[in-house]
């Protein structure tokens, strides 16, 4: 590797490389912390030209490259493997342009999502892509994984918010697929090749994002229910009655109770426990209308309790309960962390079967269930105290998921951890086409090798 260190130093400059003891542990794994591996070389480009020069060199010398953003991923996609050069986008950061008339914002790949939020809000707009890691995740990673988040129900996945981008191919070719228009049907929409491909087809270096006006009003409530059937009924009612239902986050009591225990900054606004909880938000409704819809659901017996946020601190606490997953995950050494998608009509049957199967086959089991639900996305965490059982849990649930027409990942991506399970939710023809694209765009397989497409899939 030393010859490549010397060559890359001459090519990019010593300031762009970290080697030896200068490579800190932060580069050894993404947030999943599975199979950490300290890279021998970390390259931190200043601009797109540096990315292009690096990839051109690596492609010529068949050197594998793993791209790293904010390292908040949960699928092992940014965790280095032996012999890989880590391409960190942390210095390729900043807002390039905010176009008021076109309602777009252009940002470099390494820009934290929260920085983009703040820039948009300062200009009177908003970017409705929002997730719990907003303070540390980078927009390039959001685009590369087609991140979901809290407002998919109303605004769609990241893909729906990207108008254009710049990306670098494996051989160093720069693709300036910039666009600010909602309608542009001139040939292939090349940006779609890079959105959601998890860095396996190219490295995203800059993104043009669609902005929206700030809402006239926003109301938040935390409500309690006693059945999943009622949860789905209330969801459909809220979608029909509210002007814009932007969030519909469901928490089972197992998750809600642990969140209250593990997060010192939250408390139970109800004073007692129920089977299900919904954190919901609507925009552009009057408070009276918001209250009326919830009161009608209480009268019908669909809701058993409801608390409407009276101030910003109430809203913050409701969301802190929902976002407590980070505190929970960081304290459990061996767990199965699911990010599954299902048709809503299949969700209750699947979850009942899954929970029964886990209880029957694993002792000392704990499961926590929560998620977005209205967009078909459920998160489940499962572990057994003192036992290494996560792999067996994954296999059981993923095999079962296939029977219900679900997907092993709804928003976190395949990465390295789920690559062997891709065949459970994609057909042979689909996987073959993915391989064709990979071979055409990265024939030497230097970009995030072993992610998304494993050798056995």
C-alpha positions as CSV (number, residue, x, y, z in Angstrom):
1,X,0.0,0.0,0.0
2,X,2.9,2.3,0.6
3,X,3.5,2.9,-3.2
4,X,-0.1,4.0,-3.5
5,X,0.2,6.4,-0.5
6,X,3.2,7.9,-2.3
7,X,1.4,8.2,-5.6
8,X,-1.8,9.6,-4.1
9,X,0.2,12.1,-2.1
10,X,1.8,13.4,-5.3
11,X,-1.5,13.4,-7.1
12,X,-3.7,15.0,-4.5
13,X,-1.4,16.6,-1.9
14,X,-0.5,15.4,1.5
15,X,-3.3,17.5,3.2
16,X,-5.9,15.3,1.5
17,X,-4.6,12.0,2.9
18,X,-4.7,10.4,6.3
19,X,-2.5,7.4,6.9
20,X,-1.0,5.5,9.8
21,X,-1.8,6.8,13.3
22,X,-3.6,9.8,11.7
23,X,-6.5,7.5,10.8
24,X,-8.9,7.6,13.8
25,X,-11.4,5.0,14.8
26,X,-14.3,7.1,13.5
27,X,-13.5,5.8,10.0
28,X,-13.6,2.1,10.9
29,X,-17.4,1.6,10.8
30,X,-20.7,3.2,10.2
31,X,-23.3,3.4,12.9
32,X,-24.1,-0.3,12.8
33,X,-20.6,-0.9,14.1
34,X,-20.6,-4.4,12.6
35,X,-17.3,-5.8,11.4
36,X,-15.2,-2.6,12.0
37,X,-12.1,-2.3,9.9
38,X,-9.6,0.6,10.2
39,X,-8.6,1.7,6.6
40,X,-5.0,2.2,5.8
41,X,-5.7,5.3,3.7
42,X,-8.5,7.9,4.1
43,X,-8.8,10.4,1.3
44,X,-10.6,13.7,2.1
45,X,-11.1,15.5,-1.2
46,X,-11.5,19.3,-1.4
47,X,-13.6,19.3,-4.5
48,X,-15.1,17.1,-7.3
49,X,-11.8,17.3,-9.2
50,X,-10.1,15.5,-6.3
51,X,-12.7,12.8,-6.3
52,X,-12.3,12.4,-10.1
53,X,-8.5,12.1,-9.8
54,X,-8.7,9.6,-6.9
55,X,-11.2,7.3,-8.7
56,X,-9.3,7.4,-12.0
57,X,-6.2,6.3,-10.2
58,X,-8.0,3.6,-8.2
59,X,-9.7,2.3,-11.3
60,X,-6.4,2.1,-13.2
61,X,-4.8,0.2,-10.3
62,X,-7.8,-1.9,-9.3
63,X,-8.0,-0.4,-5.8
64,X,-11.4,-0.8,-4.1
65,X,-12.9,2.3,-2.6
66,X,-15.6,2.7,0.1
67,X,-17.3,6.0,0.2
68,X,-18.1,7.5,3.6
69,X,-20.4,10.4,4.5
70,X,-21.7,11.1,8.0
71,X,-21.3,7.4,8.9
72,X,-24.9,7.2,10.3
73,X,-25.9,4.2,8.1
74,X,-27.2,1.1,9.7
75,X,-26.4,-1.4,6.9
76,X,-22.6,-1.5,6.9
77,X,-22.4,0.2,3.6
78,X,-19.7,2.7,4.6
79,X,-17.7,0.3,6.8
80,X,-14.3,-0.4,5.2
81,X,-13.2,-3.9,4.2
82,X,-9.6,-5.1,4.2
83,X,-7.6,-3.3,1.4
84,X,-10.2,-0.6,0.7
85,X,-9.4,3.1,0.5
86,X,-11.9,5.2,2.5
87,X,-13.2,8.2,0.5
88,X,-14.5,10.6,3.2
89,X,-16.7,13.4,1.9
90,X,-16.5,15.4,5.2
91,X,-14.5,18.3,3.6
92,X,-16.7,18.5,0.5
93,X,-19.3,20.5,2.4
94,X,-21.3,23.7,2.0
95,X,-24.3,25.3,0.4
96,X,-23.5,26.2,-3.2
97,X,-26.6,28.1,-4.2
98,X,-30.1,28.9,-3.0
99,X,-32.4,29.9,-5.8
100,X,-35.4,31.7,-4.4
101,X,-37.4,31.8,-7.6
102,X,-36.8,28.2,-8.6
103,X,-37.2,27.1,-5.0
104,X,-34.1,25.0,-5.0
105,X,-31.0,24.6,-2.9
106,X,-27.7,23.1,-4.1
107,X,-25.3,21.6,-1.6
108,X,-22.1,19.6,-1.7
109,X,-22.3,16.0,-0.8
110,X,-20.7,16.2,2.6
111,X,-23.1,18.9,3.9
112,X,-25.0,17.8,7.0
113,X,-28.7,17.6,6.5
114,X,-29.4,20.0,9.4
115,X,-27.2,22.6,7.8
116,X,-29.4,22.5,4.7
117,X,-32.5,22.7,6.8
118,X,-31.2,25.8,8.5
119,X,-30.2,27.5,5.2
120,X,-33.7,26.7,3.7
121,X,-35.5,28.0,6.8
122,X,-33.5,31.2,6.9
123,X,-34.7,31.9,3.3
124,X,-38.3,31.2,4.2
125,X,-38.4,27.6,2.8
126,X,-38.0,24.1,4.0
127,X,-36.6,20.8,2.9
128,X,-39.0,18.1,4.0
129,X,-36.4,15.3,4.2
130,X,-36.1,14.7,7.9
131,X,-34.7,11.9,10.0
132,X,-33.3,11.4,13.5
133,X,-29.7,11.6,12.5
134,X,-30.3,15.0,10.8
135,X,-27.4,16.6,12.8
136,X,-24.8,14.2,11.6
137,X,-25.9,12.5,8.4
138,X,-24.8,14.0,5.1
139,X,-26.9,14.8,2.1
140,X,-24.7,12.7,-0.2
141,X,-25.4,9.7,1.9
142,X,-29.1,10.5,2.0
143,X,-29.2,10.5,-1.7
144,X,-27.0,7.5,-2.2
145,X,-29.3,5.4,0.1
146,X,-32.6,7.1,-1.0
147,X,-33.2,7.9,2.7
148,X,-36.8,7.9,4.0
149,X,-37.5,9.6,7.3
150,X,-40.5,11.2,9.0
151,X,-42.3,12.9,6.2
152,X,-42.3,10.3,3.4
153,X,-46.1,10.0,3.6
154,X,-46.6,13.5,2.3
155,X,-43.3,14.3,0.4
156,X,-41.9,10.9,-0.7
157,X,-38.4,9.5,-0.3
158,X,-35.2,11.4,-1.0
159,X,-35.6,10.5,-4.7
160,X,-38.7,12.7,-4.9
161,X,-36.8,15.7,-3.6
162,X,-33.7,15.5,-5.9
163,X,-34.0,17.5,-9.1
164,X,-30.4,17.1,-10.2
165,X,-26.9,16.1,-9.0
166,X,-23.3,15.8,-9.9
167,X,-21.6,12.4,-9.7
168,X,-18.3,10.8,-10.5
169,X,-18.1,7.4,-12.2
170,X,-15.6,4.7,-11.3
171,X,-13.2,5.8,-14.1
172,X,-13.2,9.4,-12.9
173,X,-15.7,10.7,-15.4
174,X,-17.7,13.6,-14.0
175,X,-21.5,13.5,-14.7
176,X,-22.9,17.0,-14.3
177,X,-26.6,16.0,-14.2
178,X,-27.7,19.3,-12.8
179,X,-31.3,20.3,-13.1
180,X,-33.7,22.8,-11.4
181,X,-36.9,21.9,-13.3
182,X,-39.7,19.7,-12.1
183,X,-40.3,18.6,-15.7
184,X,-37.3,17.6,-17.9
185,X,-38.0,14.7,-20.2
186,X,-34.9,15.1,-22.4
187,X,-33.6,11.5,-22.6
188,X,-32.7,9.3,-19.7
189,X,-33.0,10.7,-16.2
190,X,-29.4,9.8,-15.3
191,X,-29.6,11.0,-11.7
192,X,-31.8,8.0,-10.9
193,X,-28.8,5.7,-11.5
194,X,-27.0,7.2,-8.5
195,X,-30.0,7.8,-6.2
196,X,-30.4,4.7,-4.0
197,X,-27.5,2.7,-5.5
198,X,-25.5,3.1,-2.3
199,X,-22.3,4.3,-4.0
200,X,-21.9,1.2,-6.1
201,X,-22.4,3.0,-9.5
202,X,-20.8,6.3,-8.8
203,X,-20.0,8.9,-6.1
204,X,-22.4,11.8,-5.6
205,X,-20.5,15.1,-5.1
206,X,-23.3,17.7,-5.3
207,X,-27.1,17.7,-5.1
208,X,-29.9,20.1,-6.3
209,X,-32.9,19.7,-4.0
210,X,-36.4,20.9,-4.2
211,X,-37.7,23.3,-1.5
212,X,-41.2,23.9,-0.3
213,X,-42.9,26.9,1.4
214,X,-43.1,26.9,5.1
215,X,-46.6,25.7,6.3
216,X,-49.1,28.2,7.4
217,X,-49.7,26.1,10.5
218,X,-48.6,22.8,12.0
219,X,-50.2,20.8,14.8
220,X,-48.8,17.8,16.7
221,X,-50.4,15.2,18.9
222,X,-49.6,12.0,20.6
223,X,-52.5,9.6,20.8
224,X,-53.1,6.2,22.3
225,X,-55.0,3.2,20.9
226,X,-55.7,-0.4,21.8
227,X,-55.4,-2.2,18.5
228,X,-53.5,-2.2,15.2
229,X,-56.8,-2.2,13.4
230,X,-57.7,1.0,15.1
231,X,-54.3,2.4,14.2
232,X,-54.9,1.8,10.5
233,X,-58.5,3.2,10.6
234,X,-57.3,6.4,12.3
235,X,-54.5,6.7,9.7
236,X,-57.0,6.6,6.8
237,X,-59.3,9.0,8.6
238,X,-56.4,11.5,9.2
239,X,-55.3,11.2,5.6
240,X,-58.9,12.0,4.4
241,X,-59.6,14.8,6.9
242,X,-56.4,16.8,7.4
243,X,-55.2,19.2,4.7
244,X,-51.8,17.5,4.8
245,X,-50.8,14.6,7.1
246,X,-47.0,14.9,7.2
247,X,-46.1,12.5,10.0
248,X,-47.7,9.3,11.3
249,X,-45.3,7.5,13.6
250,X,-46.5,4.4,15.4
251,X,-45.0,3.0,18.5
252,X,-45.9,-0.3,20.2
253,X,-45.9,-0.2,24.0
254,X,-42.8,-2.3,24.2
255,X,-40.9,0.4,22.4
256,X,-42.7,3.3,24.1
257,X,-41.9,1.9,27.6
258,X,-38.2,1.3,26.9
259,X,-37.9,4.7,25.3
260,X,-39.2,6.3,28.5
261,X,-36.7,4.3,30.6
262,X,-33.6,4.9,28.4
263,X,-34.1,8.6,27.5
264,X,-33.8,10.8,30.6
265,X,-35.2,13.8,28.7
266,X,-38.7,12.4,28.2
267,X,-41.7,11.4,30.3
268,X,-45.0,9.7,29.8
269,X,-47.6,12.5,28.9
270,X,-50.5,10.1,29.6
271,X,-49.5,8.9,33.0
272,X,-50.5,5.3,32.1
273,X,-49.7,2.8,29.4
274,X,-51.7,1.6,26.3
275,X,-51.0,-0.9,23.6
276,X,-50.2,1.5,20.7
277,X,-49.2,5.2,20.3
278,X,-49.3,7.5,17.3
279,X,-47.2,10.6,16.9
280,X,-49.0,12.6,14.2
281,X,-48.6,16.0,12.6
282,X,-50.8,17.9,10.2
283,X,-50.1,21.1,8.3
284,X,-52.3,24.0,7.1
285,X,-55.3,23.0,9.3
286,X,-56.8,25.3,12.0
287,X,-56.3,24.1,15.6
288,X,-60.0,23.8,15.8
289,X,-60.2,21.4,12.9
290,X,-57.2,19.4,14.2
291,X,-58.9,19.0,17.6
292,X,-62.3,18.2,16.0
293,X,-60.9,15.3,14.0
294,X,-59.2,13.8,17.0
295,X,-62.2,14.3,19.3
296,X,-64.4,12.5,16.8
297,X,-62.1,9.6,16.8
298,X,-62.2,9.6,20.6
299,X,-66.0,9.5,20.5
300,X,-66.0,6.6,18.2
301,X,-63.7,4.7,20.5
302,X,-60.8,4.5,18.0
303,X,-58.6,6.6,20.3
304,X,-58.5,6.0,24.0
305,X,-56.5,9.1,24.9
306,X,-54.9,12.0,23.2
307,X,-52.5,14.8,24.1
308,X,-52.1,17.8,21.7
309,X,-48.9,19.7,21.9
310,X,-49.5,23.2,23.4
311,X,-46.0,24.5,22.8
312,X,-42.8,23.8,21.0
313,X,-41.4,21.9,24.0
314,X,-44.3,19.5,23.9
315,X,-43.6,18.8,20.3
316,X,-39.9,18.3,21.0
317,X,-40.6,15.8,23.7
318,X,-43.0,13.8,21.6
319,X,-40.4,13.5,18.9
320,X,-37.7,12.7,21.5
321,X,-39.7,9.7,22.5
322,X,-39.9,8.5,18.9
323,X,-36.3,9.3,18.2
324,X,-35.0,7.3,21.3
325,X,-34.0,4.4,19.1
326,X,-30.5,5.7,19.0
327,X,-30.1,5.6,22.8
328,X,-31.6,2.1,22.8
329,X,-29.4,0.7,20.0
330,X,-26.2,2.1,21.5
331,X,-26.6,0.1,24.7
332,X,-27.3,-3.4,23.2
333,X,-24.2,-5.3,22.0
334,X,-25.8,-8.1,19.9
335,X,-29.2,-7.3,18.3
336,X,-31.2,-7.8,15.2
337,X,-32.2,-4.4,13.9
338,X,-35.0,-4.6,11.2
339,X,-36.0,-2.0,8.7
340,X,-38.7,-3.9,6.9
341,X,-41.4,-2.9,4.4
342,X,-44.8,-4.6,4.0
343,X,-48.1,-3.9,2.3
344,X,-50.2,-2.4,5.1
345,X,-52.9,-5.1,4.6
346,X,-50.3,-7.7,5.5
347,X,-48.7,-5.9,8.4
348,X,-50.8,-7.2,11.3
349,X,-50.7,-10.9,10.2
350,X,-47.0,-10.7,9.6
351,X,-46.2,-9.1,13.0
352,X,-48.3,-11.5,14.9
353,X,-46.7,-14.4,13.3
354,X,-43.2,-12.9,13.7
355,X,-43.6,-12.2,17.4
356,X,-45.0,-15.6,18.1
357,X,-42.2,-17.3,16.2
358,X,-39.5,-15.4,18.0
359,X,-41.0,-16.1,21.4
360,X,-41.3,-19.8,20.6
361,X,-37.7,-20.1,19.4
362,X,-35.6,-17.8,21.6
363,X,-35.4,-17.6,25.3
364,X,-34.9,-14.3,27.2
365,X,-36.1,-12.4,24.2
366,X,-36.9,-8.7,24.0
367,X,-38.6,-7.1,21.0
368,X,-39.3,-3.5,20.3
369,X,-41.6,-2.4,17.5
370,X,-42.1,1.0,16.0
371,X,-42.1,2.8,12.6
372,X,-43.7,5.0,10.1
373,X,-46.5,2.4,9.2
374,X,-48.4,4.7,6.9
375,X,-45.7,4.3,4.3
376,X,-45.5,0.5,4.9
377,X,-42.2,0.8,6.9
378,X,-41.8,-0.9,10.3
379,X,-38.7,-1.1,12.5
380,X,-38.2,-3.9,14.9
381,X,-35.4,-4.5,17.3
382,X,-34.9,-8.0,18.8
383,X,-32.3,-9.5,21.1
384,X,-31.7,-12.2,23.7
385,X,-29.9,-11.3,26.9
386,X,-26.5,-12.8,27.0
387,X,-26.8,-14.8,23.8
388,X,-25.3,-14.4,20.3
389,X,-28.6,-14.8,18.4
390,X,-28.9,-11.9,16.0
391,X,-28.0,-13.9,12.9
392,X,-30.5,-16.6,13.6
393,X,-33.2,-13.9,14.3
394,X,-32.4,-12.2,11.0
395,X,-32.7,-15.4,9.0
396,X,-36.1,-16.4,10.6
397,X,-37.7,-13.0,10.1
398,X,-36.4,-12.4,6.6
399,X,-37.5,-15.8,5.4
400,X,-40.9,-15.1,6.9
401,X,-41.0,-11.7,5.3
402,X,-40.8,-13.2,1.8
403,X,-44.1,-15.0,2.4
404,X,-45.9,-11.7,2.9
405,X,-44.5,-9.9,-0.1
406,X,-42.3,-7.6,2.0
407,X,-38.8,-6.1,1.6
408,X,-35.8,-6.6,3.9
409,X,-35.2,-2.8,3.8
410,X,-37.6,0.0,3.4
411,X,-35.3,3.0,3.9
412,X,-31.9,2.0,5.4
413,X,-30.6,0.2,2.3
414,X,-28.9,-3.1,1.7
415,X,-25.3,-2.2,2.4
416,X,-23.1,-5.1,3.3
417,X,-25.1,-6.5,6.1
418,X,-28.2,-7.4,4.0
419,X,-26.5,-8.2,0.7
420,X,-27.1,-12.0,1.1
421,X,-30.8,-11.4,1.6
422,X,-31.4,-9.3,-1.5
423,X,-32.7,-12.4,-3.3
424,X,-35.6,-12.6,-0.8
425,X,-37.2,-9.4,-2.1
426,X,-35.9,-9.1,-5.7
427,X,-36.4,-11.5,-8.6
428,X,-33.6,-13.2,-10.4
429,X,-34.3,-11.0,-13.4
430,X,-34.1,-7.8,-11.3
431,X,-30.8,-8.8,-9.8
432,X,-29.4,-9.8,-13.2
433,X,-30.2,-6.3,-14.5
434,X,-28.6,-4.7,-11.4
435,X,-25.4,-6.7,-12.2
436,X,-25.6,-5.6,-15.8
437,X,-25.6,-1.9,-14.7
438,X,-22.8,-2.5,-12.2
439,X,-20.7,-4.2,-14.8
440,X,-21.3,-1.4,-17.4
441,X,-20.6,1.5,-15.0
442,X,-17.9,-0.1,-12.7
443,X,-16.3,-3.0,-14.7
444,X,-13.4,-3.3,-12.3
445,X,-15.8,-3.4,-9.3
446,X,-13.9,-0.7,-7.3
447,X,-16.9,1.2,-6.0
448,X,-18.2,-0.2,-2.7
449,X,-17.6,-3.8,-3.7
450,X,-19.7,-6.4,-1.8
451,X,-22.4,-3.8,-1.0
452,X,-25.9,-4.4,-2.3
453,X,-24.8,-7.2,-4.6
454,X,-22.9,-9.9,-2.8
455,X,-20.8,-12.6,-4.6
456,X,-23.5,-15.1,-3.8
457,X,-26.6,-13.1,-4.9
